[in-house]
Amino acid sequence: MLAGTGAKTLVAVSLVTQRSPAVRGNAAAAHRIRRQQALRSGQKRISNGSAKPAELLLVQAAMSTPAWPLQRMRSVWACPRDRTWPLQLRDGAKSADQTAFYCPRCGGYYNVRDGIADFWLSTESGAALIEHERQMRERYLLPHLGRRQRFEHRVELDAVLDALRCTPEDRVLDAGCGVGAITRPLIERGASVVGVDFSGARLRYLQERLSPTQRERVLLAVADINHLPLVSPQFTRIVCTQVMQHLPAPELRQKFLKEVYALLSPGGRLVLTVYADTPATRRQGVAAEGFHETGIFYHRFQREELAQYFGQFRLLSLRGLVCQVPGSYRTLPWLGRAGRHLERWLEKRKPVSDEYAQVWMVLAERPAETPH
Ligand SMILES: C[S@@+](CC[C@H](N)C(=O)[O-])C[C@H]1O[C@@H](n2cnc3c(N)ncnc32)[C@H](O)[C@@H]1O
């Protein structure tokens, strides 16, 4: 009887070993340990034959080790419907990949896949325009970028990172983090980052490109930035680049910024970028509101209009980035670092950036000692 059970376990484990990459990794670790032991005991070769009971134990132990730190996830995520915190874990969950969180108040279940919790509320959030964008973002992860676009991305990235002034003590929320253009440099600077995006495909792409140590400093969730699964003023920094222009109504933008304010610790700073509506964009014939070829909605903000969204915050600066000044448009990207310096010099001239900017960058602060 016992022998039969053991044989079944052996078959089950070796089948899993063949299939799952995680377990294949564990088997490889077991093999490495055996090889080290063999080398230490003077053996030249080790057998690659069928797994021995000791190795089975090793594989089984590794399988039951939580692949993701459940408690860390539990300490962060709240119910996106009613903000209940902490969430409960489904009974019998051993690792975050096999589990779901559930909300004891509303009874909602939220699955976890590959360590990424899914808080997407399909019925509540699924207004047609938002749902369409989500599907497009799932499908098209990395658009092809020409030299000029790569230059513009780099200019924006540098400006955002400078404005954030992150230190390893900072706890950052990257709202609409996408494939991690900002998330990764922040993690590299030692900050702990919570990344939220409504495209699971983008989050998985981001996660796959992080080293194991970097993964320890990031938590990712699929969620709508208008229903953030987060509570309390826990972030010293919040960053949101190129996302708010896709929220299809002013009320949604206001709601988002209200949530951001509530999550920012007193004295914490927000850095946000959006499309600009400037005389130059108007001359170029770019509509202030419309749809990209993919059908994704966008809204371009005028300077004064954008400033009005930040009534609650202390607005530290609102400046134009990525100035498409005639003459410099084609040359600057070819000049590398010198081109970026020149671009920055242009941006600092307010009349120039007010006229030619393609992007606004807002730096705002939640005043210290303020009520929620
Ligand atoms: C233009 S990309 C910017 C990504 C990233 N912030 C960056 O600067 O590279 C916009 C991102 O916002 C996400 N997004 C748009 N609307 C969202 C919403 N309502 N909730 C969550 N994510 C959203 C998209 O999936 C996409 O990844």
Ligand as a Chemical Component Dictionary entry (heavy atoms), coordinates in Angstrom:
data_LIG
# 
_chem_comp.id                   LIG 
_chem_comp.type                 NON-POLYMER 
_chem_comp.pdbx_formal_charge   0 
_chem_comp.three_letter_code    LIG 
# 
loop_
_chem_comp_atom.comp_id 
_chem_comp_atom.atom_id 
_chem_comp_atom.alt_atom_id 
_chem_comp_atom.type_symbol 
_chem_comp_atom.charge 
_chem_comp_atom.model_Cartn_x 
_chem_comp_atom.model_Cartn_y 
_chem_comp_atom.model_Cartn_z 
_chem_comp_atom.pdbx_ordinal 
LIG C1  C1  C 0  1.055  55.303 -23.178 1  
LIG S1  S1  S 1  1.166  53.987 -22.071 2  
LIG C2  C2  C 0  2.303  54.642 -20.851 3  
LIG C3  C3  C 0  2.967  53.561 -20.055 4  
LIG C4  C4  C 0  4.036  54.051 -19.061 5  
LIG N1  N1  N 0  3.454  54.875 -18.039 6  
LIG C5  C5  C 0  5.122  54.787 -19.809 7  
LIG O1  O1  O 0  5.274  55.991 -19.595 8  
LIG O2  O2  O -1 5.819  54.146 -20.592 9  
LIG C6  C6  C 0  -0.385 54.086 -21.204 10 
LIG C7  C7  C 0  -0.526 52.952 -20.205 11 
LIG O3  O3  O 0  -1.621 53.214 -19.359 12 
LIG C8  C8  C 0  -2.387 52.043 -19.218 13 
LIG N2  N2  N 0  -3.755 52.507 -18.916 14 
LIG C9  C9  C 0  -4.507 53.343 -19.653 15 
LIG N3  N3  N 0  -5.687 53.577 -19.040 16 
LIG C10 C10 C 0  -5.657 52.873 -17.889 17 
LIG C11 C11 C 0  -6.588 52.697 -16.823 18 
LIG N4  N4  N 0  -7.799 53.279 -16.825 19 
LIG N5  N5  N 0  -6.234 51.899 -15.786 20 
LIG C12 C12 C 0  -5.026 51.280 -15.770 21 
LIG N6  N6  N 0  -4.103 51.408 -16.754 22 
LIG C13 C13 C 0  -4.424 52.198 -17.801 23 
LIG C14 C14 C 0  -2.215 51.303 -20.527 24 
LIG O4  O4  O 0  -2.417 49.919 -20.430 25 
LIG C15 C15 C 0  -0.774 51.618 -20.874 26 
LIG O5  O5  O 0  0.106  50.660 -20.374 27 
# 
loop_
_chem_comp_bond.comp_id 
_chem_comp_bond.atom_id_1 
_chem_comp_bond.atom_id_2 
_chem_comp_bond.value_order 
_chem_comp_bond.pdbx_ordinal 
LIG C1  S1  SING 1  
LIG S1  C2  SING 2  
LIG S1  C6  SING 3  
LIG C2  C3  SING 4  
LIG C3  C4  SING 5  
LIG C4  N1  SING 6  
LIG C4  C5  SING 7  
LIG C5  O1  DOUB 8  
LIG C5  O2  SING 9  
LIG C6  C7  SING 10 
LIG C7  O3  SING 11 
LIG C7  C15 SING 12 
LIG O3  C8  SING 13 
LIG C8  N2  SING 14 
LIG C8  C14 SING 15 
LIG N2  C9  SING 16 
LIG N2  C13 SING 17 
LIG C9  N3  DOUB 18 
LIG N3  C10 SING 19 
LIG C10 C11 SING 20 
LIG C10 C13 DOUB 21 
LIG C11 N4  SING 22 
LIG C11 N5  DOUB 23 
LIG N5  C12 SING 24 
LIG C12 N6  DOUB 25 
LIG N6  C13 SING 26 
LIG C14 O4  SING 27 
LIG C14 C15 SING 28 
LIG C15 O5  SING 29 
# 
